[in-house]
Amino acid sequence: MLLKQQLSNYMNAGFPILYIDTFEEAKVEDTIRQVADRRTVCSWSMANGYGEYSTKTNEWLMPPTKDESTELVKVLEGKLAMDDDLHRTILLIKDAHIVLENLEVVAYLKEIAIRISRGLDCCVILLSPVVTVPVELEKYITLLENDYQNFEDICGIINRFIEEQGLDPMTPKLLEDMAVAFKGLSEFEINSLLALAASEDAGLNHKHLSLIFEQKKQIIRKSGILEMVPVKERIDDIGGLEILKQWLKRKAKVIQNMKDAENFGVDMPKGVLIAGVPGCGKSLCAKAAASLFEVPILRLDVGKLMGKYLGESESNLRKAIHLAEAIAPCVLWVDELEKAFAGMGSEGGHEVTTRLFGTFLTWMQEKTSAAFVVATANDITKLPPELLRKGRFDEIFFVGLPTSEERRKIFEIHIAKRRKQDMAKIRLSDLVAKTEGYSGADIEGVVKEAVECAFADGKDAVTTEDILAAIKNTNSLSVIMKEPLEKMKKEYEQRKLKNASR
Ligand code: ADP
């Protein structure tokens, strides 16, 4: 729903405090004035102090002033002393994350919220680029998110910029590529990036796409929870896991021809859970899926979801989901899923985790956007059973230690990457025979070590013997993690999960 619509609905329904998570104060303030319905907007900000604006006459009744008498605590105190002062007003407080640290402010806002619940015609709107909801206010606050620009809006912003700057018009292809690159950014960010790009060269061209991409990566990283991962990995870089690769290829056909697929009656793919032994290619599959689908990949840092305020974790997750949907089509990679929901499902699971989990499940269940989730997990036993039920993910795969045929492929891939010229002389079967119980990561490590040793010893080629020597020096995963691996295997068999390998 558009922010404007949300604002108007919530305000008219008497929700006491609305919290808008935004960088774009001016734009949001403008929207608030549009839906204010002749109310007076009493606004306060750190930099400009307090002012009152009438949306009946569209003029300042009192222009913003900053002095001792307009400190927020004093303003709120004054308002509370006379209900009439709050009647038919919108109390707009900017820099909310800073002022909510003040307990007096929190207490006054709570009092105002209570009066609103009892019928006072007023609405408090808090603006801040980060969400910090104090416990005392939690039940009065509704979080709203500023909406992202859709594709058409972005094209409009670019065209406006070109016109204002008197630049040459773009080809339709460049306009489309640029608009896609800008997905997930705010109007302010898009305009700043356009200005940056235009200042480099006389006009906007294809060269600027990588600049936009780089800047967008930084903007997304700064938002704290998602990260755009650069992808070099291709599906052919994965040795084995044939069933999973075939499955991903089928989904790629759907994602790349979404409109046709939908018209044909195909459901929008939701995502996949890949669980199993560490170092066996789960992350590799997540990245290869993005390159196969030809879409960006966003990694969700589960550890960073947890915030210090009540409701913050959920809000972080919602923010991440919202951003991923704005960038879609994309892959949303939830790495180490078990970390987010550990302890759930067991008795007395932590309340925050439970709610976080609820938000995630509902989203997965109802999702219609082209944000394809690839969740990876090392330990499926830590995941709540609800997550494994049908309808959440399209499929759940188990990735085990590579079979001998798979080890051969993995050796081939990693040797070819570094010493293609030596490949013909290397006896792969000898290497495969000596690496039972080695993970893909172990095999990569062995090849790397052999190559480095051969170089250090002044050899001009890497031989089978060099690699065998490196194998001897390496403890396989199955030796290091014998017990947990056996337990895991049993667990997967019990749950009858689909094996990613043939
Ligand atoms: P995890 O299952 O823990 O996510 P990764 O995908 O991160 O494991 O694997 C670590 C590294 O090991 C990869 O970057 C890759 O180089 C190598 N590797 C693991 N499995 C395979 C595989 N099946 N084929 C090729 N390389 C692999």
Residues whose N, C-alpha, C, O or C-beta is under 5 A from the ligand:
A	BS01	ADP	D237 I238 G239 V277 P278 G279 C280 G281 K282 S283 L284 I410 G440 A441 E444
